[in-house]
Amino acid sequence: MDDYEDLPHEALDDPFKPPHPPRKVRCLHCDQTYMSSLMKWQGGLWRCGIPGCDGAGYGFDVFDADGHMFAEEDEEEFDFDGEFDLDIDLESTEE
């Protein structure tokens, strides 16, 4: 990854910037696994670290290689049993 002090302000504020500290990631476009520190800021986007790949953005085209898209602490707080109930009053929404 480029040295942070050399990057433009928008690169540091970009929500798809690579994680710090670096971790092993996999790109959906090229299906390659590499360290997130190889991602490059190019053309206003964080790009996949594999030459010739057009994948862009950590959390968009590039994800953790272990298959987890959320931090472990978030997974523990998220309690979803696979079922949900929508309580919608259709009569109040009809005109």
Backbone as numpy.savetxt, mean C-alpha at the origin, in Angstrom:
# Nx Ny Nz CAx CAy CAz Cx Cy Cz
16.28 3.02 -1.86 15.42 4.20 -1.86 16.31 5.43 -1.86
15.87 6.47 -2.53 16.62 7.72 -2.52 16.75 8.21 -1.08
17.86 8.93 -0.81 18.02 9.51 0.52 16.87 10.47 0.77
16.27 10.38 1.94 15.10 11.21 2.23 15.39 12.70 2.10
16.59 13.14 2.45 16.88 14.57 2.37 16.96 15.06 0.93
17.11 14.14 -0.03 17.18 14.52 -1.44 15.82 14.48 -2.14
14.81 14.00 -1.46 13.49 13.85 -2.09 12.66 15.12 -1.98
11.79 15.37 -2.96 10.90 16.53 -2.86 9.85 16.31 -1.76
9.29 17.41 -1.32 8.30 17.39 -0.24 7.13 16.45 -0.56
6.65 16.46 -1.81 5.49 15.62 -2.17 5.81 14.13 -2.07
7.07 13.74 -2.24 7.45 12.33 -2.11 7.33 11.88 -0.66
7.69 12.74 0.26 7.64 12.39 1.68 6.21 12.38 2.21
5.33 13.17 1.60 3.93 13.23 2.03 3.04 12.25 1.29
3.57 11.59 0.28 2.77 10.68 -0.55 2.27 9.50 0.29
0.97 9.21 0.25 0.43 8.10 1.05 0.90 6.73 0.56
1.47 6.65 -0.64 1.93 5.38 -1.19 3.46 5.24 -1.13
4.09 6.02 -0.24 5.54 5.90 -0.10 5.88 4.56 0.55
7.09 4.06 0.31 7.49 2.79 0.90 7.56 2.88 2.43
7.38 1.76 3.09 7.40 1.76 4.56 8.82 1.99 5.11
8.87 2.50 6.29 10.14 2.65 7.01 9.96 2.04 8.38
10.76 1.10 8.80 11.94 0.58 8.09 11.53 -0.28 6.89
12.47 -0.46 5.95 12.17 -1.26 4.75 11.75 -2.68 5.10
10.92 -3.27 4.23 10.49 -4.65 4.41 10.38 -5.33 3.06
10.25 -6.63 3.09 10.13 -7.40 1.85 8.73 -7.19 1.28
8.67 -6.82 -0.02 7.41 -6.54 -0.68 7.30 -7.33 -1.98
6.08 -7.38 -2.52 5.81 -8.06 -3.80 4.94 -7.15 -4.64
5.29 -7.04 -5.92 4.55 -6.19 -6.85 3.51 -7.02 -7.59
2.31 -6.49 -7.70 1.24 -7.17 -8.42 1.48 -7.18 -9.93
2.23 -6.23 -10.45 2.46 -6.13 -11.90 3.51 -7.13 -12.38
4.67 -7.16 -11.71 5.76 -8.01 -12.19 5.90 -9.30 -11.38
5.15 -9.41 -10.27 5.15 -10.59 -9.41 6.54 -10.89 -8.84
7.34 -9.83 -8.64 8.68 -9.98 -8.07 8.67 -9.57 -6.61
9.53 -10.21 -5.83 9.69 -9.89 -4.42 11.04 -9.19 -4.24
11.06 -8.13 -3.45 12.28 -7.35 -3.23 12.10 -6.51 -1.97
13.15 -5.84 -1.54 13.06 -4.96 -0.38 12.47 -3.62 -0.80
11.57 -3.09 0.01 10.89 -1.84 -0.32 11.86 -0.67 -0.48
13.05 -0.78 0.04 14.04 0.28 -0.10 14.48 0.46 -1.56
14.14 -0.49 -2.43 14.46 -0.38 -3.85 13.45 0.46 -4.63
12.30 0.77 -4.02 11.31 1.60 -4.70 11.91 2.97 -4.97
11.53 3.57 -6.12 12.07 4.85 -6.55 10.97 5.88 -6.76
11.27 7.12 -6.45 10.36 8.23 -6.72 10.64 8.72 -8.14
9.70 8.47 -9.05 9.87 8.85 -10.45 8.56 9.40 -11.00
8.64 10.49 -11.69 7.47 11.06 -12.35 6.31 11.35 -11.41
6.62 11.70 -10.16 5.58 12.03 -9.20 4.91 10.84 -8.55
5.49 9.63 -8.72 4.94 8.42 -8.11 6.06 7.57 -7.52
5.74 6.82 -6.48 6.66 5.80 -5.99 6.50 4.59 -6.89
7.59 4.20 -7.54 7.57 3.12 -8.53 8.15 1.82 -7.96
7.69 0.72 -8.52 8.23 -0.60 -8.22 9.74 -0.56 -8.40
10.47 -1.30 -7.59 11.92 -1.31 -7.65 12.51 -2.19 -8.72
11.69 -2.88 -9.51 12.17 -3.76 -10.56 12.22 -2.99 -11.88
13.40 -2.90 -12.51 13.51 -2.16 -13.78 12.52 -2.68 -14.83
11.86 -1.74 -15.50 10.92 -2.07 -16.55 9.50 -2.33 -16.08
9.28 -2.42 -14.78 7.93 -2.65 -14.25 7.21 -1.31 -14.10
5.90 -1.29 -14.41 5.14 -0.05 -14.27 4.29 -0.03 -13.00
4.52 -0.97 -12.08 3.81 -0.96 -10.80 4.18 0.28 -10.01
3.22 0.80 -9.28 3.46 2.02 -8.52 2.70 2.01 -7.21
3.35 2.51 -6.17 2.69 2.77 -4.91 2.63 1.61 -3.95
3.26 1.80 -2.77 3.15 0.83 -1.70 1.71 0.85 -1.18
1.08 -0.28 -1.14 -0.32 -0.37 -0.74 -1.28 -0.22 -1.91
-0.75 -0.01 -3.12 -1.58 0.08 -4.31 -1.24 -1.05 -5.27
-0.03 -1.08 -5.78 0.46 -2.20 -6.61 1.48 -3.05 -5.87
2.09 -2.47 -4.84 3.16 -3.14 -4.09 2.69 -3.37 -2.66
2.74 -4.63 -2.22 2.27 -5.01 -0.89 3.33 -5.82 -0.15
3.15 -5.97 1.15 4.05 -6.82 1.93 4.09 -8.21 1.34
5.27 -8.79 1.25 5.44 -10.11 0.63 4.80 -11.22 1.46
4.61 -10.98 2.76 4.02 -12.01 3.60 2.51 -12.12 3.43
1.95 -11.28 2.58 0.52 -11.35 2.29 -0.34 -10.54 3.24
0.23 -9.97 4.29 -0.54 -9.15 5.23 -0.57 -7.72 4.72
-1.75 -7.19 4.60 -1.89 -5.82 4.12 -2.15 -4.85 5.27
-2.24 -5.37 6.49 -2.47 -4.54 7.65 -1.44 -4.88 8.72
-1.12 -3.93 9.55 -0.21 -4.20 10.66 -0.87 -5.16 11.63
-0.07 -5.95 12.33 -0.61 -6.96 13.24 -1.52 -6.35 14.29
-1.16 -5.18 14.82 -2.01 -4.59 15.85 -3.37 -4.22 15.30
-3.47 -3.84 14.02 -4.76 -3.53 13.41 -5.59 -4.79 13.25
-4.96 -5.91 12.91 -5.69 -7.16 12.74 -6.33 -7.61 14.05
-5.63 -7.39 15.15 -6.17 -7.80 16.45 -7.39 -6.98 16.83
-7.40 -5.69 16.48 -8.51 -4.83 16.82 -9.72 -5.05 15.92
-9.51 -5.57 14.73 -10.56 -5.77 13.76 -11.24 -7.11 14.03
-12.46 -7.09 14.51 -13.17 -8.31 14.88 -14.36 -8.50 13.94
-14.15 -9.21 12.85 -15.19 -9.46 11.86 -15.37 -10.95 11.70
-16.59 -11.44 11.91 -16.83 -12.88 11.86 -17.32 -13.35 10.49
-17.34 -12.45 9.51 -17.75 -12.84 8.16 -19.22 -12.60 7.89
-19.95 -12.15 8.88 -21.38 -11.88 8.70 -21.65 -10.43 9.09
-22.62 -9.83 8.43 -23.02 -8.48 8.78 -24.51 -8.32 8.53
-25.09 -7.36 9.18 -26.52 -7.10 9.07 -26.71 -5.63 8.71
-27.31 -5.39 7.57 -27.61 -4.03 7.17 -29.02 -3.68 7.65
-29.10 -2.69 8.49 -30.38 -2.25 9.01 -30.77 -0.97 8.28
-31.42 -1.15 7.12 -31.79 -0.01 6.28 -33.32 0.10 6.24
-33.80 1.29 6.49 -35.22 1.56 6.41 -35.53 2.08 5.02
-35.93 1.20 4.12 -36.16 1.58 2.74 -37.32 2.55 2.56
-38.30 2.47 3.43 -39.46 3.36 3.30 -39.08 4.81 3.55
-38.12 5.06 4.44 -37.73 6.45 4.71 -36.86 7.03 3.61
-36.30 6.18 2.74 -35.47 6.69 1.66 -36.24 6.85 0.36
-37.46 6.30 0.29 -38.25 6.42 -0.94 -38.94 7.78 -0.98
-39.08 8.32 -2.18 -39.76 9.63 -2.31 -41.16 9.47 -2.81
